[in-house]
Amino acid sequence: MKEQNRNLTLRVVSAIALFPVLVAITWRGGLAFAVLCGAAAAIASHELISMLGRVGKAEVFSITVAGLLPLAPWWTRAYAGGSYPEWMPVALGLAALIVLASTLLRNTELELAPARASASALAWLYCGFLVGSVVAIRMRFGFGWVILAFVVTWLNDTFAYFAGRFFGKHKMLPSISPKKTWEGFAGGALGSVVAGMILLAIFPGGWLPGLTITGCVALGAVAAVLGPLGDLVESMLKRAAGVKDSGKLIPGHGGLLDRIDALLFVAPWVYLFAALSS
């Protein structure tokens, strides 16, 4: 119990220290926010690839691509009128070619080649594109919707943690995440809805256009499923890799991927919801 309380204290202190910085850069938006998200994607993809195997030259290239992908929404908004240029799929195809060719040039551990190439592709999809959806929210819909995505995810996690700790009895998926319970899931669902209502009450009307109380319930209900799903997916990958945390970057939280796994699944839904609401 003492170890659990110590870990909780570290989590709270880390969150208090990092949250104002995150809010300030989110408020600034533009290139600064895109670069921050690109750095997060690169770090998360490094953690992911490190879990699944070793990091060589081909993997460093893949991590670089993952880090550049979140800059695409900013670039298209700033220089291409919001539309992706026709050469972008070609650029991604060329990047895939380089990764596969680099894997081919390794003449040792041939049996690991498919796993290495797959890990690189997963890093792009999981870390690069999904982090990029957070940048896309900021570029198209503004500061309020990004903060909404953050707070909905974090209150879901916080409410789930305490509901599971004090009331949790029925395990959700013990083979993947032994500590997750249905009681925690219910608490997290409440947290997601409460988060939307809090921001709807305190934010100026123009910051979350089209969002209503009914919308908060709908947004929170879907996020309540997607957030735990994102966490379970990362837990599955960690269990398969035989590790407890994706890294040790953030005291009390583990790696960066441990901290943003739920957000990666919630962000595309927030983008879609904002698009439908506007």
FIFITI-786566 format. One record per residue (C-alpha): residue number from 1; residue in one letter; y, x, z. Coordinates in nm, 3 decimals, decimal comma, padded with zeros to 5 digits. Last residue first. Layout:
// residues N
+-----+---------+---------+---------+---------+
| num | residuo |      yy |      xx |      zz |
+-----+---------+---------+---------+---------+
| NUM |       A |       Y |       X |       Z |
...
+-----+---------+---------+---------+---------+
***
This chain:
// residues 278
+-----+---------+---------+---------+---------+
| num | residuo |      yy |      xx |      zz |
+-----+---------+---------+---------+---------+
| 278 |       S |  02,255 | -01,939 | -03,642 |
| 277 |       S |  01,961 | -02,072 | -03,442 |
| 276 |       L |  01,691 | -01,992 | -03,697 |
| 275 |       A |  01,813 | -01,633 | -03,736 |
| 274 |       A |  01,844 | -01,594 | -03,359 |
| 273 |       F |  01,486 | -01,719 | -03,314 |
| 272 |       L |  01,355 | -01,483 | -03,579 |
| 271 |       Y |  01,532 | -01,183 | -03,422 |
| 270 |       V |  01,415 | -01,287 | -03,075 |
| 269 |       W |  01,057 | -01,312 | -03,207 |
| 268 |       P |  01,081 | -00,964 | -03,364 |
| 267 |       A |  01,206 | -00,828 | -03,027 |
| 266 |       V |  00,931 | -00,974 | -02,804 |
| 265 |       F |  00,642 | -00,760 | -02,930 |
| 264 |       L |  00,823 | -00,426 | -02,903 |
| 263 |       L |  00,981 | -00,543 | -02,576 |
| 262 |       A |  00,636 | -00,568 | -02,415 |
| 261 |       D |  00,548 | -00,205 | -02,495 |
| 260 |       I |  00,895 | -00,079 | -02,399 |
| 259 |       R |  00,831 |  00,075 | -02,055 |
| 258 |       D |  00,479 |  00,207 | -02,107 |
| 257 |       L |  00,593 |  00,343 | -02,445 |
| 256 |       L |  00,858 |  00,543 | -02,262 |
| 255 |       G |  00,594 |  00,713 | -02,050 |
| 254 |       G |  00,513 |  00,652 | -01,687 |
| 253 |       H |  00,722 |  00,386 | -01,513 |
| 252 |       G |  00,771 |  00,522 | -01,162 |
| 251 |       P |  00,965 |  00,825 | -01,284 |
| 250 |       I |  01,037 |  00,794 | -01,659 |
| 249 |       L |  00,905 |  01,063 | -01,897 |
| 248 |       K |  00,552 |  01,096 | -01,759 |
| 247 |       G |  00,345 |  00,988 | -02,059 |
| 246 |       S |  00,137 |  00,707 | -02,211 |
| 245 |       D |  00,004 |  00,624 | -01,865 |
| 244 |       K | -00,346 |  00,589 | -01,721 |
| 243 |       V | -00,535 |  00,779 | -01,991 |
| 242 |       G | -00,888 |  00,742 | -02,132 |
| 241 |       A | -00,784 |  00,708 | -02,498 |
| 240 |       A | -00,956 |  00,369 | -02,535 |
| 239 |       R | -00,805 |  00,262 | -02,204 |
| 238 |       K | -00,463 |  00,375 | -02,322 |
| 237 |       L | -00,496 |  00,186 | -02,650 |
| 236 |       M | -00,612 | -00,131 | -02,473 |
| 235 |       S | -00,331 | -00,100 | -02,219 |
| 234 |       E | -00,086 | -00,076 | -02,511 |
| 233 |       V | -00,224 | -00,399 | -02,656 |
| 232 |       L | -00,221 | -00,562 | -02,312 |
| 231 |       D |  00,149 | -00,486 | -02,264 |
| 230 |       G |  00,236 | -00,627 | -02,604 |
| 229 |       L |  00,035 | -00,941 | -02,528 |
| 228 |       P |  00,208 | -00,969 | -02,191 |
| 227 |       G |  00,545 | -00,980 | -02,371 |
| 226 |       L |  00,428 | -01,202 | -02,660 |
| 225 |       V |  00,307 | -01,490 | -02,442 |
| 224 |       A |  00,611 | -01,521 | -02,215 |
| 223 |       A |  00,830 | -01,448 | -02,519 |
| 222 |       V |  00,698 | -01,772 | -02,673 |
| 221 |       A |  00,786 | -01,976 | -02,365 |
| 220 |       G |  01,116 | -01,795 | -02,309 |
| 219 |       L |  01,251 | -01,875 | -02,653 |
| 218 |       A |  01,142 | -02,238 | -02,631 |
| 217 |       V |  01,281 | -02,281 | -02,278 |
| 216 |       C |  01,604 | -02,104 | -02,365 |
| 215 |       G |  01,633 | -02,317 | -02,680 |
| 214 |       T |  01,616 | -02,633 | -02,470 |
| 213 |       I |  01,900 | -02,493 | -02,260 |
| 212 |       T |  02,091 | -02,419 | -02,579 |
| 211 |       L |  02,137 | -02,111 | -02,800 |
| 210 |       G |  02,324 | -02,176 | -03,126 |
| 209 |       P |  02,560 | -01,883 | -03,090 |
| 208 |       L |  02,468 | -01,634 | -02,818 |
| 207 |       W |  02,777 | -01,416 | -02,785 |
| 206 |       G |  03,025 | -01,677 | -02,908 |
| 205 |       G |  02,986 | -01,897 | -02,602 |
| 204 |       P |  03,083 | -01,625 | -02,352 |
| 203 |       F |  02,785 | -01,494 | -02,152 |
| 202 |       I |  02,727 | -01,600 | -01,791 |
| 201 |       A |  02,546 | -01,934 | -01,824 |
| 200 |       L |  02,346 | -01,861 | -02,139 |
| 199 |       L |  02,255 | -01,524 | -01,988 |
| 198 |       I |  02,114 | -01,690 | -01,678 |
| 197 |       M |  01,936 | -01,959 | -01,880 |
| 196 |       G |  01,762 | -01,705 | -02,103 |
| 195 |       A |  01,648 | -01,498 | -01,807 |
| 194 |       V |  01,520 | -01,807 | -01,622 |
| 193 |       V |  01,295 | -01,892 | -01,918 |
| 192 |       S |  01,145 | -01,542 | -01,929 |
| 191 |       G |  01,105 | -01,527 | -01,551 |
| 190 |       L |  00,916 | -01,857 | -01,542 |
| 189 |       A |  00,674 | -01,723 | -01,802 |
| 188 |       G |  00,634 | -01,406 | -01,594 |
| 187 |       G |  00,538 | -01,609 | -01,289 |
| 186 |       A |  00,277 | -01,796 | -01,490 |
| 185 |       F |  00,137 | -01,467 | -01,625 |
| 184 |       G |  00,125 | -01,325 | -01,273 |
| 183 |       E | -00,079 | -01,625 | -01,162 |
| 182 |       W | -00,304 | -01,573 | -01,463 |
| 181 |       T | -00,372 | -01,221 | -01,341 |
| 180 |       K | -00,314 | -00,869 | -01,471 |
| 179 |       K | -00,435 | -00,593 | -01,239 |
| 178 |       P | -00,761 | -00,511 | -01,419 |
| 177 |       S | -00,595 | -00,449 | -01,757 |
| 176 |       I | -00,840 | -00,407 | -02,046 |
| 175 |       S | -01,183 | -00,502 | -01,904 |
| 174 |       P | -01,009 | -00,722 | -01,646 |
| 173 |       L | -00,855 | -00,955 | -01,906 |
| 172 |       M | -00,677 | -01,236 | -01,726 |
| 171 |       K | -00,798 | -01,201 | -01,368 |
| 170 |       H | -00,768 | -01,500 | -01,132 |
| 169 |       K | -00,642 | -01,416 | -00,784 |
| 168 |       G | -00,276 | -01,315 | -00,810 |
| 167 |       F | -00,049 | -01,478 | -00,551 |
| 166 |       F |  00,146 | -01,195 | -00,386 |
| 165 |       R |  00,107 | -00,907 | -00,631 |
| 164 |       G |  00,060 | -01,123 | -00,940 |
| 163 |       A |  00,372 | -01,327 | -00,867 |
| 162 |       F |  00,560 | -01,005 | -00,788 |
| 161 |       Y |  00,463 | -00,824 | -01,107 |
| 160 |       A |  00,486 | -01,131 | -01,329 |
| 159 |       F |  00,841 | -01,201 | -01,209 |
| 158 |       T |  00,940 | -00,843 | -01,287 |
| 157 |       D |  00,767 | -00,824 | -01,627 |
| 156 |       N |  00,911 | -01,156 | -01,745 |
| 155 |       L |  01,246 | -01,054 | -01,602 |
| 154 |       W |  01,225 | -00,735 | -01,809 |
| 153 |       T |  01,133 | -00,902 | -02,137 |
| 152 |       V |  01,387 | -01,185 | -02,115 |
| 151 |       V |  01,649 | -00,932 | -02,001 |
| 150 |       F |  01,599 | -00,692 | -02,291 |
| 149 |       A |  01,576 | -00,957 | -02,563 |
| 148 |       L |  01,883 | -01,133 | -02,421 |
| 147 |       I |  02,068 | -00,802 | -02,412 |
| 146 |       V |  01,991 | -00,765 | -02,782 |
| 145 |       W |  02,106 | -01,121 | -02,851 |
| 144 |       G |  02,437 | -01,070 | -02,672 |
| 143 |       F |  02,530 | -00,745 | -02,845 |
| 142 |       G |  02,533 | -00,870 | -03,203 |
| 141 |       F |  02,341 | -01,090 | -03,443 |
| 140 |       R |  02,299 | -00,882 | -03,758 |
| 139 |       M |  02,329 | -00,518 | -03,652 |
| 138 |       R |  02,212 | -00,564 | -03,295 |
| 137 |       I |  01,906 | -00,771 | -03,392 |
| 136 |       A |  01,817 | -00,523 | -03,669 |
| 135 |       V |  01,836 | -00,237 | -03,419 |
| 134 |       V |  01,580 | -00,417 | -03,201 |
| 133 |       S |  01,363 | -00,479 | -03,510 |
| 132 |       G |  01,366 | -00,104 | -03,575 |
| 131 |       V |  01,178 | -00,054 | -03,249 |
| 130 |       L |  00,902 | -00,265 | -03,408 |
| 129 |       F |  00,915 | -00,073 | -03,737 |
| 128 |       G |  00,898 |  00,278 | -03,591 |
| 127 |       C |  00,684 |  00,239 | -03,279 |
| 126 |       Y |  00,396 |  00,012 | -03,378 |
| 125 |       L |  00,405 |  00,028 | -03,756 |
| 124 |       W |  00,508 |  00,392 | -03,795 |
| 123 |       A |  00,295 |  00,515 | -03,503 |
| 122 |       L |  00,000 |  00,315 | -03,638 |
| 121 |       A |  00,025 |  00,499 | -03,969 |
| 120 |       S |  00,021 |  00,835 | -03,791 |
| 119 |       A | -00,274 |  00,732 | -03,573 |
| 118 |       S | -00,463 |  00,617 | -03,882 |
| 117 |       A | -00,416 |  00,953 | -04,054 |
| 116 |       R | -00,546 |  01,130 | -03,745 |
| 115 |       A | -00,843 |  00,895 | -03,704 |
| 114 |       P | -00,940 |  00,930 | -04,070 |
| 113 |       A | -00,922 |  01,314 | -04,050 |
| 112 |       L | -01,130 |  01,348 | -03,731 |
| 111 |       E | -01,461 |  01,411 | -03,917 |
| 110 |       L | -01,298 |  01,699 | -04,101 |
| 109 |       E | -01,258 |  01,895 | -03,781 |
| 108 |       T | -01,138 |  02,204 | -03,967 |
| 107 |       N | -01,014 |  02,250 | -04,325 |
| 106 |       R | -00,679 |  02,086 | -04,270 |
| 105 |       L | -00,518 |  02,056 | -04,611 |
| 104 |       L | -00,638 |  01,696 | -04,648 |
| 103 |       T | -00,443 |  01,589 | -04,339 |
| 102 |       S | -00,126 |  01,730 | -04,494 |
| 101 |       A | -00,203 |  01,540 | -04,815 |
| 100 |       L | -00,248 |  01,216 | -04,622 |
|  99 |       V |  00,078 |  01,262 | -04,432 |
|  98 |       I |  00,269 |  01,364 | -04,746 |
|  97 |       L |  00,138 |  01,063 | -04,942 |
|  96 |       A |  00,235 |  00,829 | -04,660 |
|  95 |       A |  00,589 |  00,971 | -04,668 |
|  94 |       L |  00,600 |  00,921 | -05,045 |
|  93 |       G |  00,497 |  00,558 | -05,000 |
|  92 |       L |  00,767 |  00,514 | -04,739 |
|  91 |       A |  01,023 |  00,655 | -04,983 |
|  90 |       V |  00,892 |  00,426 | -05,258 |
|  89 |       P |  00,928 |  00,128 | -05,027 |
|  88 |       M |  01,292 |  00,235 | -04,973 |
|  87 |       W |  01,373 |  00,284 | -05,342 |
|  86 |       E |  01,450 | -00,082 | -05,402 |
|  85 |       P |  01,740 | -00,073 | -05,161 |
|  84 |       Y |  01,724 | -00,287 | -04,843 |
|  83 |       S |  01,998 | -00,546 | -04,834 |
|  82 |       G |  02,259 | -00,571 | -04,558 |
|  81 |       G |  02,552 | -00,473 | -04,779 |
|  80 |       A |  02,398 | -00,138 | -04,869 |
|  79 |       Y |  02,613 |  00,115 | -04,681 |
|  78 |       A |  02,674 |  00,001 | -04,323 |
|  77 |       R |  02,422 | -00,283 | -04,296 |
|  76 |       T |  02,155 | -00,099 | -04,494 |
|  75 |       W |  02,211 |  00,216 | -04,290 |
|  74 |       W |  02,200 |  00,036 | -03,954 |
|  73 |       P |  01,880 | -00,149 | -04,046 |
|  72 |       A |  01,723 |  00,180 | -04,170 |
|  71 |       L |  01,805 |  00,383 | -03,858 |
|  70 |       P |  01,504 |  00,233 | -03,679 |
|  69 |       L |  01,277 |  00,401 | -03,941 |
|  68 |       L |  01,406 |  00,754 | -03,880 |
|  67 |       G |  01,218 |  00,812 | -03,554 |
|  66 |       A |  00,890 |  00,688 | -03,703 |
|  65 |       V |  00,943 |  00,926 | -03,996 |
|  64 |       T |  00,999 |  01,217 | -03,757 |
|  63 |       I |  00,686 |  01,126 | -03,560 |
|  62 |       S |  00,489 |  01,123 | -03,884 |
|  61 |       F |  00,619 |  01,470 | -03,976 |
|  60 |       V |  00,521 |  01,598 | -03,631 |
|  59 |       E |  00,177 |  01,441 | -03,685 |
|  58 |       A |  00,128 |  01,631 | -04,010 |
|  57 |       K |  00,229 |  01,954 | -03,838 |
|  56 |       G | -00,010 |  01,906 | -03,546 |
|  55 |       V | -00,010 |  01,677 | -03,243 |
|  54 |       R | -00,352 |  01,634 | -03,084 |
|  53 |       G | -00,540 |  01,309 | -03,058 |
|  52 |       L | -00,509 |  00,940 | -02,966 |
|  51 |       M | -00,294 |  00,978 | -02,657 |
|  50 |       S | -00,077 |  01,243 | -02,822 |
|  49 |       I | -00,025 |  01,011 | -03,120 |
|  48 |       L |  00,103 |  00,735 | -02,891 |
|  47 |       E |  00,323 |  00,961 | -02,680 |
|  46 |       H |  00,475 |  01,116 | -02,991 |
|  45 |       S |  00,526 |  00,766 | -03,134 |
|  44 |       A |  00,707 |  00,662 | -02,817 |
|  43 |       I |  00,933 |  00,966 | -02,826 |
|  42 |       A |  01,017 |  00,918 | -03,195 |
|  41 |       A |  01,078 |  00,545 | -03,151 |
|  40 |       A |  01,304 |  00,607 | -02,851 |
|  39 |       A |  01,500 |  00,868 | -03,048 |
|  38 |       G |  01,543 |  00,618 | -03,331 |
|  37 |       C |  01,654 |  00,354 | -03,082 |
|  36 |       L |  01,922 |  00,587 | -02,946 |
|  35 |       V |  02,021 |  00,684 | -03,301 |
|  34 |       A |  02,058 |  00,317 | -03,399 |
|  33 |       F |  02,267 |  00,249 | -03,088 |
|  32 |       A |  02,504 |  00,536 | -03,163 |
|  31 |       L |  02,515 |  00,448 | -03,536 |
|  30 |       G |  02,654 |  00,102 | -03,477 |
|  29 |       G |  02,637 | -00,054 | -03,133 |
|  28 |       R |  02,895 |  00,033 | -02,868 |
|  27 |       W |  02,771 | -00,252 | -02,647 |
|  26 |       T |  02,412 | -00,131 | -02,685 |
|  25 |       I |  02,528 |  00,218 | -02,586 |
|  24 |       A |  02,694 |  00,083 | -02,271 |
|  23 |       V |  02,402 | -00,145 | -02,186 |
|  22 |       L |  02,153 |  00,141 | -02,212 |
|  21 |       V |  02,366 |  00,365 | -01,994 |
|  20 |       P |  02,406 |  00,089 | -01,735 |
|  19 |       F |  02,026 |  00,027 | -01,735 |
|  18 |       L |  01,913 |  00,388 | -01,686 |
|  17 |       A |  02,005 |  00,459 | -01,324 |
|  16 |       I |  01,925 |  00,113 | -01,187 |
|  15 |       A |  01,594 |  00,107 | -01,377 |
|  14 |       S |  01,493 |  00,450 | -01,249 |
|  13 |       V |  01,577 |  00,353 | -00,890 |
|  12 |       V |  01,379 |  00,028 | -00,919 |
|  11 |       R |  01,072 |  00,194 | -01,070 |
|  10 |       L |  01,080 |  00,475 | -00,812 |
|   9 |       T |  01,095 |  00,221 | -00,530 |
|   8 |       L |  00,802 |  00,029 | -00,680 |
|   7 |       N |  00,598 |  00,352 | -00,696 |
|   6 |       R |  00,670 |  00,420 | -00,330 |
|   5 |       N |  00,568 |  00,065 | -00,241 |
|   4 |       Q |  00,238 |  00,105 | -00,427 |
|   3 |       E |  00,173 |  00,440 | -00,261 |
|   2 |       K |  00,241 |  00,285 |  00,080 |
|   1 |       M |  00,000 |  00,000 |  00,000 |
+-----+---------+---------+---------+---------+
***
